[in-house]
Every structure is written in C-alpha cells, then in structure tokens.
Amino acid sequence: MALVTGVDSSTQSCKVVVVDTATGAEVRTGRALHPEGTEVDPEAWWQALLAALEEADGLGSDVDGLAIAGQQHGMVLLGHDGRVLRDALLWNDTRSAGAAEDLIGELGLADLVARTGSAPVASFTGTKVRWVRDAEPDVVPGIAAVALPHDWLTWRLRGFGPDGGSPLGPVLDELVTDRSDASGTAYWNPTTGAYDIALFGQMLGRPAREAQAGDAGDPDTVVLPRVLGPAAPAGTVHAAYLASADQRIVLGPGAGDNAGAALGLGAEEGDVVVSLGTSGTVFAVAADAVADTSGTVAGFADASGLFLPLVATLNAARVLSSVADVLGVDHDGFAELARSAGPGAGGVVLVPYFEGERTPNLPTAKASFHNLSIASATRGNMARAAIEGMLCGLADALDAVRAAGVVPRHLLLIGGAAQNGAVQDVAAQVFDLPVRIPAPGEYVARGAAVQAAWVLAGARPAWPVATLEDRASDHRPVIREQYRSALASLSF
C-alpha cells in the first residue's frame, strides 16, 4: 500500500493525516497544539510538526510523499544565518491595519488590486512587512528573507535552517512556496504569476528577488521563496528525519489553508465552499483571476492552477455559541429551538457583528436584534434569527464573489457549525444554490495529501469525499429581505 502524508499547520495546531494513495482512505493521524496568540516563535510550529508526524508515523518507511498546507499570511523574517529575527506575526495580528491604509493612500486601491488581485488588509503579509519597516526599523537591515509558515516548515524538513541547528544550514535560495500562499502576501500577482518586486520594495524599503536554487545572489537583496507549480516537487525530506538512509519521501510545494481545503474537498471550477469556523469564509474555484476594485473579494490563486476568489467574515460559529449561551442551551438544544421557528423567525433579525466585521469593513460595529415584539420575542425566534443572520452575512459574501464574475453551480458547507441540523435547514433557504454537507474531516491536511499524491503520480487523484447530506435549494427570499432592511436601518 503506497501512502502519502498531508499536514495542516493551522493557527491552533498541527494536524497530520496519512492516506492510502489508491483509495484516499485515512490510515493514521497525529496532532500537536500550537501556542496561543497572534505573535508566535516559528520554532513552536517546527516542534509541533515533528511531534504530530511522530504520533502519526507520518515519516514512516511506508510513506512516499508529503506536503504541508498552512495558515496563510504569517510573516517569517530570516537573517543571513537562517535564524528567525522576531516572532512571526500571524494573519490575525491586526497591528498592521494602519500600514494597509498607508499603502492604499500612497498607491491607490485600484492600482494595488490590479497589481496583486486584492486590497491590502491587516491580515496580509505585505502590510506586516510595512509595519516592521515603520515600527521596528532596527530589524529591517538584518532581513535576508521573508517566508510564510508553510514555506519555512517545508524548508526545515528538507534539512535547511539556522546555522548550526540544521543538517544543511541557511541556504535561503532553497526557500520555495506555491501560488496559493504567494497570492496572500499582497506582493505577488496572480494574473502574471510573478512577484511585484517594486511593490515589495515600497513595503520594506529594501530590494528583493525571487529565490533561485543554487544561486548565492546579491546579499543586499531580500530573498522571496521561489514559486512552484501545483505538482512540482519541492525536494525530499532530509535523511536526518527518516528512519533509514535508503528511504526517500518526496515533498510537494504545499499550499495555503483554504486552497488546501479546496483540494481536499475535490472542489472544481464552479464549486463554492462556505466554511463556518470561528470566522467565516466563502471561496470559489474559478478559471480566471479576479481583481475586485471594491476590495471585498480577495483574488487569490488556488493550488490546482486555477484561482480562488475569497471573502472572509469575522462572525460565524461564535454567533451561534454566543446566542446559545444567552438562551441557556447546549448545541442540541439550540438546534431544537431554532427548528421550532419558521423561516424569517417571525420577523426577528440578528445583525451578527459581535466582534465588529471585516466584510463589510465595520471594525467597531456591534451585534443587534431587530423587530422584537411581545409576540415575536421567543427563544425559538431568537435562535433561528442567529442562524439566519450568520448565514445572510455569508450570502452577502457569495453575492460579492458572483459580482466579481464567478458563476457558482453548487455550494459545499463545511466547518463545525455545518454539522448543526438547524444550520443545514436554514442554509438551503438562505442560499439559492444546492447545498452539499461533506462528512466532517481534516480537509486542509487531506488537501496536502492530495498534492503529495499528485506530485508522486503526475496526476491529481480523484479520491471520493463522503457526503452527509445533499439539500436542494429551498430559497426563501423573505429571510434576506428582512436582513437587508435591518442593515439599512443602521448607521455605522
């Protein structure tokens, strides 16, 4: 049985799945936690990767390939000696919001979207680079390379790393990435498939170049990882991490987490994925690059050679948990309450901006219930309104993806909250697309395994994805009409 290993190095943890290349069946798994916070020493990711691989026997003698998908946007700064210069700033570190505004003020939103496919926001790597230039100028002269989390972990597995602390040492020109993660930096152009070196220079105030294997390069330029194609091998796992000297594990180029999930789900052109985690995301696989001048849709690339326009919201599953706490019920009790109310929740609407909102860009907004009367103020209506409000925000995100030129055919609903039966009911009524609910799974790690198998075999595997539920669209326009009316009544 030929096996491959897929890794999901996420914000919270490192998850590993070992998969049978012939059937796609999971053979074994491993997991290790990451530290909390928005600023993390990458060494913690490396130790977690090694621990999760050990638990899953992910580098076992029966494994032939491995790939790493990881949290996007994290900024890893390396010195010439291969050491990390400061803790990595993660996607959810918002201190670079002002840097994003500065870049838009200097270059204009339309120009930045045309050059990178996305409007710069605090989560992107490029705005964090700019923040370092302005807030920590003493760090800037020592920066020899800027990598992303999955780039750095792949580099380390290949044997490269800090001088004296890795088998092959700090060969920065061996840093590689993939197009999906590169597209989340805000200094790589998905349309041309190339770094915007001039834009990076404006962000950091230092010249840069793309890494070239075997190239010593100009020591005064900052190295950016070489961008590999979807099925290009990134090298092999170094013998120091393997059980035997004659073993060989080929490494894939890796991917950003959302692109990894799309691979793991087998998503193809026209598929839309709605992910209900702590935050919410809506992304679609599209044939053409997207450049949304409104700044709502991020025009990312995917990990298959296509594109992955994406919208993120801050408020998703925690909307439900917050309202469930207010109502004094658990997960099942919340679903039962919501199912006791009809579509439109008796006119009750929840605008779900508990933590402000990213899409639309309303960082100081708060949540609010609307249209409560003596008759409508029931626990069932409030539970139902929470689900409707959360999903209406994501339906607005889907509208933005459509407005950018994407024509969706059906919707895949994933994430913890997608397993709630009431959420499934309401999703079929809010979205005007057929809704498929895949079985729970580690789809980011599974997507990395898909890529590893692709690199080995030269063809993308078509592993089956188990489906819990297929729902035909039962669109109820009243739900979104009420939601829009409530939004229009507010001033932010």
N, C-alpha and C positions, 0 to 999 in steps of 0.2 A: 504494500500500500504506500503510494507516494504521498507525502504530507508537505504542507506549507504552513507557515506561522504568520498570523496577522496581529498587529499591535495597534492599540488605541491609547496614545499618551494624551489623556484629556486634562482638563483643569484639575479635576478632583483625584484622578487615579490613573494607573496604567493597567490596561486590560489586555490579555493575550488569549488568542484562540488558535488552536492547531487543527487544521482542516484537511480532510481527505480530498485530494485534487480530483479524483474521479467522480465523486458524488456530492461534494460540498458539505458533507456531514462533519460536525464538530467532534473531535476525538478527545481533546482535553483542553483545559482552560487554566488561567492563572490571573492573579490580581494583586496589586500593591497600591497603597494610598500615596498621594502627593500632599505636601504641606498646604495649609490654607493660606489665603492672602492673594493680593494682586501683584506681588513682587516676590519672586522665588529664585533661590540659587539653583541653576540647572543641574548641579551635581545631585540634587534630590531626585530629579527625573531619571538620571542615569542609574542610581541605586535602585529606584523603583522598577525600572525596566529589567535590570538584572534579576531582581527578586521575583518579578512576575514571570519572567522567562524560566527561571528555575522551577517555580511551582508548576508551570505547565509543561515542563521539559520541552520548551519551545526551541531549544538548540540541540535537540536530541539527534541521535545518529540516523533516525528515520526521516528527518526534515531536510528538504532540498532547497527551499526558498523562504524568504522572509521579507516583509515590508512594514513600514511604520507610517500610520496616519496619526496626525497630532493636532492639538489645539492651534488654531490659526493666529497670526498677527503678533505672537510673542517676540520680543526683541532680545536677541542674544548677542552681546558685544564681546568680541575676542581680541586679545592682544597678539603681538607677533609670536609670543611664546605659547600660544594656544590656550591661555588661561582666560576664564570669564572675567571681564573687567568690573562688572557690577551685577547685582541680581537682575534677572530678566524681568522686564515689565510685561505683564500678561495682557490679553485682549481686554479684560475688564478693569484695567487700571485707567481711570479717566483723567488723570492729571494733565494729559496732553490735549485736552479739549481746546484750550487756548491756542496751542500750536496749530491745530487744524484750522481754526478761524484765521490765524495769521497767514497761512498758506493760501487760503481762499481769497483773503484780502490782497495778497501780493500778485497772485496769478489769475484769479478769477475762476469761478466754479466751472464754467463751460470749458475753459482750457484744460483744467485738471481732469474733468470727466473724459474729454476727448483723448487725453494722453494716457489715462490709466483705467478707464472704464467705470470709475467710482468717484464719488465725492469723498474727500478725506474726512474722517471722523476720528474720535479719540482712540477707538479700538485698533486702528491700523498701525502697522509697524512704522511707516514713514512719519507719522505725526509724533510717535515716540522718539524717533531719531531726532526730529526737530526739537522736541522738548529737551533732550540731552544737550544739544548744541547750546540752548539758551539757559538751561537751569544748572548744568554741570559741565561748564566749558573746560574744566581741568581734565575731564575724561576724554575729550574729543581727540587730542593729539595721539593718544595711545591706541585708538581704534584701528585694528588691522583688518577686521572682517565683521560683517553683520549677517547673522544667520537666524533662522526660525527654529522653533523647538524640534520639529521632526528632522530638519536638516542636520542639526547638531547631534541628535541621537544616532542617525544613520552614520555620520562621520565617525562617531565614537565606536560603533560596532565594527566598522571597517578597520579599526586599530589606531586611528588618528586621535589627537587630543593634546592635553597640556604637556609641555616639555618635561620629561622625567616621570610622567604619570600615565603614559600610554605606550603601547608597543612601537608605534611608528612616528610619534611626535607630532608637532604642529605644522603639518603640510596644509596650509589654508587653501591652496588651489585645488585640493581634493574635496572641498565642500560642494555638495550637489543638492538640488531641490527639484520640485516638479512644478508644472504650470499652474496647478490649482492653488498651491500655497504661495507661489510667487505673485499671483494675481491679487492676493490680500495684503500686499505690502504697501500699496499706493505709490510704487515707483517701478512697476512693470506693466507693460501694455499688452493686454490680451489679444488685441487685434493684430499687432505686428509680431507678437511673441518675443519681445525683447525688453530688456531693462531700459528705462528712461534715465540714462546716466546723468544728464544735465539736471533733471528734477531731483535726483538723489543728492547731487552736489549742492543744490539750493537748500535742501533739508538739513544736511550735516555741515555744509561749508568745507567739505573735503572732496577731492576727486575720487572716482570709483571705477571698477572694471569688473566684468564677469570672470569668474574663476576659469582657468584653463588647465586641464590636467598636465602635469609635468612642466608648468610654466612658473618660474620663480617670480616673474613680474616686477613691476615698479614698487618698491617697498613704501613709497609715499602714497599709493592709492589704496583705497579700501576694497577688499575682496567681497563680491556678492556671489552666492552659490551658483554654480552652473546649472541651468535649467534643462532637465532631461525630458525626453518624450514619454508618453504614457507607459510603454512597455520596454523602455531602455533599462538595461541592468545598471545598477549603481556601484557594482563591485561585489565583494564577498565578505562574509563575516570573518574577522581575523581569527587565526588558529588559536590565539591565546584564550578565546572564549568557547572553544569547541572541545569535545571530549577526546577526539583523536586527531592526529596530524593529517590523516588522509581524508578527513571529512571536508565537504565543500557545501556551503549554503550561500546561494546567490541572493543578493539584495535588490529589491525593487526601488524605484525612485521615491516612493512614499507619496503622501497626499495630505491636504488639509482635511479637517474632520468632516465637514459637510460633503465634500467631494468623495471622501471615503465611504460615507453612509450611502451616497447615491450608487456607488459601485456595489456595495454590499446588498442593496435592495434590488439590484439589477435594473435600475432606472434607465430609461432610454428617452430619446427625443420625444417631447410632449408630456412626459411624466412630471407631475408636481408633487413635491414632498412637503408636508406640513409637520413640523416637529414640535411637540408640546413638552418641552422641558421646563426648567426654571424660567427660562426665557423662551420665546417662540421664534421659529424661523420658517420661512416659506422660500423654497428654491425649486427651480425647474431646470431640466436638461434641455438645452436649446442648440440649434445648429449654428446660429450666428451670434457674434459678440453683441453685447448690449451696452449702450452708453446713455444712461438716463440723466439728462441735464437737470432734472428736478432734484437729483441727489437721493431719491428714495430707494432706488434699486442699485445694489452693488453689482457691477458687471464682471463677475468672477469667471475664470476658466474652470472646467471640470478636470477630472483625472482620466478621461477617456479620449480626449482630443476634441471634445465639444465645449460648450460653455454652461455656466451655472449662475444665471442671474438670481440674486438672493435679497430678501428683505428680512430684517430682524426686528423683533419687538422685545421689550423688557418684561412684559407681563403675560405669563402663560399659566403653567400649572399652579404657581403660588397664588393666583387669583382664586382658584378653587379651594386650596387649602386654607386661605385666609377667611373666606366666607364660611367654609365648613366649621372653622373654629368659632366664629361668631354665632353660628347656629347650633353649636354644641354637638356635632355629629362626626362620625368617622367617615372613611371613604365610601363604604357601602351605604351608610345612612344618608350621605349627601346625594348619592345617585338616586336613591329611593325618593327622597324629597323632590329632586328635580324632575323625575318622571311623573310625579303626581300633578305637575302643572302642564298646561298646554303650550303650544308654540306661541311665542310672544310674551309668555309669562304674565298674562293678564295686563299687559301694558307696561310692566315694570322693566326698566332698563338699568343695567350697570355699565357705566363708563369705567373701565378697569385699570386706570392709571395709578395703581397703588404706589409704585416706585418712580413716578414720572413716566415718560415714554421716550423711546428712541425713534419710532416710526408711528405717528408723526413725531417730529423733534420737539418734544414738550418736557424738558427735564425737570421742571418744577411743578408739573400738574399733579393732581391728586384724584383718587377714585371717588365716584359719587353715584348714588342710586337716584333714579328719576321716576316720576309718575306714581309714587306711592300714595295710596288712598286707604281708607279703613278697609275697603273690600279687597284691594289688591295686595296689601301688606301681609302676605302669608309667607311662611317659611319655604313652602314649595316654590312660590314665585321668585323669591329671592335666590334660592339655589339655582333654579332654571335661568334666571337673569344673569347669574355669574358665568354660567357656561356660554350663554348666548353672547354676552359682552366680550369674553375672551376670544371666541371664535369669530365674531364680527371684526375685531381688530385684525385678525389674520386674514379674513376675507378681503378687507381693505388692502392688505399687503398683496394678496393674489391679484386684485384689480390693478395694482401698480405694475406687477410683473406682466400682466396682459397688455397694459398700456405701453410697455417697452417693446412690444412686438411679439411676445411669446403666445403661441396658441396651444393651451393645455388640452389634454384628452381625458385624463383621469387623475385622481388625487390619492396619494399614499399618506395615511395618517399614522405617525409613529410617536414614540415617547411615552413616558409613564402615564400621563393623563389620558392617552389614547385608549388605554385598557378599561376606562370607566364606561360602562354601558350607556349611561345618560349622555356622555360626551359623544359617543358614536351616533346616538339617535339625533342629537342636535346638529352634528356635523353634516349629516345627509340633508338637513333642512336649511342650513346656512349656505353651504357651498353648492353652486349649480353645476357640479361635476359628480360622476360616480366616485364613491369613496371606498377605498380598499384599506383594511386594517391588517398589516402583516403581524405575524406572531412576534411576541417580544424577543429581542435578540440584541447582541452586540454588533450592530450593523457597521459601525466605523471600523472596528477590528476585522470584521468579516470582509469589508471592502478592501482593507490592506491585504488580506489573504487572497482575494480575487486578483489583485495586482501582482502578488508574488507568483501565483499560478500562471498568469498571463505572461510574465517575463520568462518563466521557465519553458512554457509550451509554445510561445509565439502567437497564441490566440486567446482571446478573452473567454474564460469559462462561462457557461450558461447554467450555473447552479440554481436549483429550484429554491424559491422563497415561500415558506409556509404562510398561508393566509388564514387569519382568524375569522374574518368577516368581509363580505362584499356587499356594499349598500348602494342601491340605485339612488340617484338624486331624488329627494323629496322636497324640492326647493319651496320655501315659504317666504316670499318677499317681505311679508309684514315684519319679520324679525330684523332685517337690515334697515327697513324704512324707519322703524322706531329708533334704532340705534343712531342713524344719521340725524334724525330730528333732535335727539338728546344732545349729540355733539354740537349741532348748530346753535343750540341754546346757550352754550358755554362760551366764555371768553377766557383765553389763556394768556 
